[in-house]
Amino acid sequence: MNFQQLRSVRETVRCNFNLTDVAHALHTSQPGVSRQIRELEEELGIELFVRAGKRLTGLTEPGAHVLPIVERLLLESSNLKKAGQEYVAQQNGLLSIAATHSQARYALPEAVQAFRARFPNVKLHLHQGSPRQVADMLLSGEVDVGIATEALGDYPDLVALPCYRWTHSVIVPPGHALLDMPLTLQSLAQFALITYDTGFTGRTHIDDAFIQHHLAPNIVLTAMDADVIKTYVALGMGVGIVASIAYEAERDTALRALDAGALFGINLTKLAVRRGSYLRSYVYAFIESFAPTLSRAVIESTLSDAPGGANDAI
């Protein structure tokens, strides 16, 4: 048994049983992938995959049982390499972070700047995506840390920890009628609205608030990030609803903001890592820089919790 065999099994599942894609992902040949899988099956004495001729179409029952073990072995192999690197070059390495646009644009810059000053020899890779994409990047091992408001707490293989709370703001051009009237859900429902796509930046709280008051908002445009929303609000196309951190008075001079926390409630941004992963010292340092309440002791304690309980630990 070797790690190449285990990687062949894992990538076959990730690539939806397409051996051509597996060979490309592993930088090898399709016959080579088939051979690695067959040799592992022979050693284990079971068939891992359902076959239709030469094609693989799914996991057998034993294969479904074995796959989590394969994943754990490969994760521990990666952890072992990181542990060695920790002592060989404690101030060098790579930190990969995945975040939604709002987090990357408005919440992360100060922490990234402080981290770079402290660890100038550590390379930073910042990936952006939807909350689900952030979770997928964490689960695949592509990134070390994920930051988002939605989705991260939905996966038992991730440990999602609360970072900070935030509210929404309503944004309008100067002179807009909303600036001269009480801000209520009823008054908002009179105007065309521009806000986040479903599943982004607290959109669920926005929808729930209108539903609870039996109102049907006129949402004419949605986007994944606040910069796009602000652009169209400034053009007079509607009233915007964005995360409060996305409004910067000194930059957004063509807009005015109204606090909407009382209308849409409080949102909680979470930081997640993959359960069982080895985190180098500078990863802990970055996390604490971004969220001071998440000390190394807190994270290590939560990582040791049983699956299912970690998200409630803090």
N, C-alpha and C positions, 0 to 999 in steps of 0.2 A: 504494500500500500504506500502511495506517495501523494504529495500535495497536488501534483499536476492532475492526478486522477480525481481528487476531490474538487479541484477547480473546474474540471470538465463537467462534473455532475452539477455543480452549482450554476455554472453559466448556461448549461442546457436548459435548466428551469427558467432562469432569468431571460433567456432568449426565446422563450416560448417553444422550445424543442426544435428550433431551427439550427441544425448543425453547421450550416454555412456561416451563420451569424456567430455561433460559438467559436468556430475556428478563427474568425476575424478578431473577436474579442481577446482570444488567448494567443494570437499571433502564431498560429500553427495551421495544420492542414485538417480538412474534414476527416480523412481516414485516420489521422492521428488522434482526433477526438474520439472517434468510434472505438479505436483500439484501447484508449485509456479507460473508457467506460466499461468495455467488455472485460478487460483485465481485472477491474475492481469488482465487477459482478461475479466473476469466477472465483476471486479470492474470498468474497463474502458468502458465496453459495446461494445468492438470490438474484433475481432480475429486478433492477431498479426502475426500468422504463417499460411502458406498454409500446409494442411495436406493430406497425402495419407495413409489412414488407421490410424495406430498409429504413423507413421513416420512424421516428419516435413521436408518439402522439400524447403521452402523458406519463404520470408516475404510477407505478404499481402500488399496492397497499404497503409492501415492505419498503418501497422507495420513499413513500410519504413519511414513513416512520424514521427512516435513516437520514432524510434531508436535514432536519434540525441539528442532528449530530455533526453532519458535514459542515454546516454553517458555523457551529461552535468551534470545531477544530480549526477552521480557516481564520476565524476571529482571534482565537488564542495564538495562532501562528503570527498574525499581524501584531498582536499585543507583545509577543516575545521580541519581535524586531524593534518595536518602539521602546521597550524597556532597555534593550541594549543600546539604542541610540541615545537614550536619556543620559547615560553615563559617558558615552564617547564624546558627545557634543551637546552639553547641557544648554548652551545658548544659541544653538543653530537648529534649523529644521524648517518645517512647513506647517502653517496653521491654515486650515480651510474652514471657512464660515459660510453657511447658507442662510439667507434672510429674505424676507419680502422687501419690496421696493421701499415701503414706508420706513421699515427698520433700518435698511441700508442707507437711505438718504437722510433721515432725520435723527435716529436714535443712536446709530453706531459711530459716527465720525469722531467724537471725543474719545471714546474708548479705544478706537483704532489708532488714533494719534498718540495717545498715552502708551499704548502697547509698543508701537514702533520706536518710541523714544527709549523704552526700557529694554527692548529686544531687537536691536537694529539688524541682527544677522538672521532673524527668523523671517522667512518669506510668507506673505499673506495672500491667500486666494479668497476673494469674496464672490460668492455665487448668489444670484438673485432668482427668485421663482415664486410660484404660488405656495401657500402653506402646505399643500399636499406634495408639491415638488420638493420643498425643503425637507419634509419627512422622508421622502423616497431617497434623497441624497444621503441622509443620515443612515438609513437602513442599509443602503448599499455600501457604506463605508467610504463614499466619495468625499464627505466632509466630516470634520470633528465636532462642530457645534452648529446647531440650528436655532434660529430665532424667528418667532411668528406669534400672532395672537390666536389664530385658529389651528385646529388639526393636530398639533403636536401631542396633545394629551390623549389622542385616540388610539395610540399604538402601544401594546404591552411591551414591545422590544425597545421602546424609548423611555428615558427618564426625563420628564418635562417638569421644570422648576419655575415657579413664578418669579418674574423680574420686576416689573413695575406696572402700575395702574394708570390708565389714561381715559380721557373722555373725547367726545366729538365737538367740533365747532361748526356752525353754519357760516358760510362765507358768501358775501354779496358785493357788488360794485358800490362805490360811494353814491349816496343819494337814493339807494334802493328803499322801497316802501317798508320793508321789514325792519329797517333801522328805527322807524317811528311807531312801531306797534309792539305789543307784548309778543315774545317768542313762544309760541305754542305749537303743538302738532297740528291743530286746526288751521293756524295761520300758514304754516308750512305747506299744508295740503292744497292751498290756493295757488301755489306756484309750480312751475316746471322745476324738477329737481335733478341734480347731477351728483352722483355719488359712486361708491365702489361697486365692483362686480360682486356677485354672490360668492361668499366664501373668503372675502378679503376684508381686513381691517375693520372688524366689528360690524359688518353689514347685517349680520343676523340680529344684533340688538336694534338696529334701525328698523328693519322689517317688523320685528316683534312689537316695537313700540306703536307703530301705526295699526297693526292688527289688533292689539289689545284695546285700542280706542275706536275700533271699527271704522278706520279711515283707509282710503285707497290713495296712496301718494302717486303723483304724476311724475314718475321717474323717466325722463326723456333720454338720458345718456348715462352710461356706466363706464368705468375705466378701472384699471388695476392699480393706478398710482395717483397720488394727490396732485402732482404737477400737471397732469393732463386735465384733471377736474378743474384746477384753478385757471388753466388757460381758457377753457370754455366758459367758465363763470365770468371771467374778465371780458369776454366777447359779448356778454349779455344774453347767453343762451339759457340760463337758468340759475337757480340757487344751489350752491354747493354744500355738501355735507362731508367733512373730512376729519381726520384725526387732528386733535388740537395741536400736536407737535408739528404738524405740516404747515401751519400758518405762522409766518415770520413777518411781523409788522414792518421791520426795516427793509425787507426785500419785497414783500407783497403790497407795494404802495397803491396798486390799482384795486385793492380789495379791502373789505372790512370784515371782521370776525365777530360772531356772537357765540357766547358759551352755550352749548347744548347738552351739557352733562346731565342736567335735570330731566331732559327729554329722553335720552337714549341710554342712560346709565353708565356704569363704569366697566371698562374693558381691562383684561389682564393679559399682558404679553408674557410669553414663556420662552425659556431657553432650554433646549433639549440636547442630550447626548445619547449615544446608543448604549443600551444596557450591556455591561460586560466588557466595554471597550477600555483600553489602557490610555489614560490621558497624561501627556507629558506635563512637566511642571509649568511650562509657559502657557499651556491651555488653561490650567487653573488660574494663572495670573490674569489672562485675558478675561475670563468669566468674571472674576472678582472686580476687575476694572469696569466692566459693563454693568454688573449688578453687585454692589458691595455686600449685600446680604448673603450672597452665594459664595461663602468661603470654601476653601478646600475641604475643611472638616465637614461642613454641611453636605457638600457634593459626595464625598466618599461615604458618608453615612447613608445617604439616600441611594447611592449606587448599590449598596449592600442589601437593601431591602428586597423582599420577594416581589416578583412581577405582579403588577396590579395595585400595589400599595404605594409605589414611589411618588405618584403624582399627587398624593394627599399628604406627603410627609412634611411639607413646609407650608 
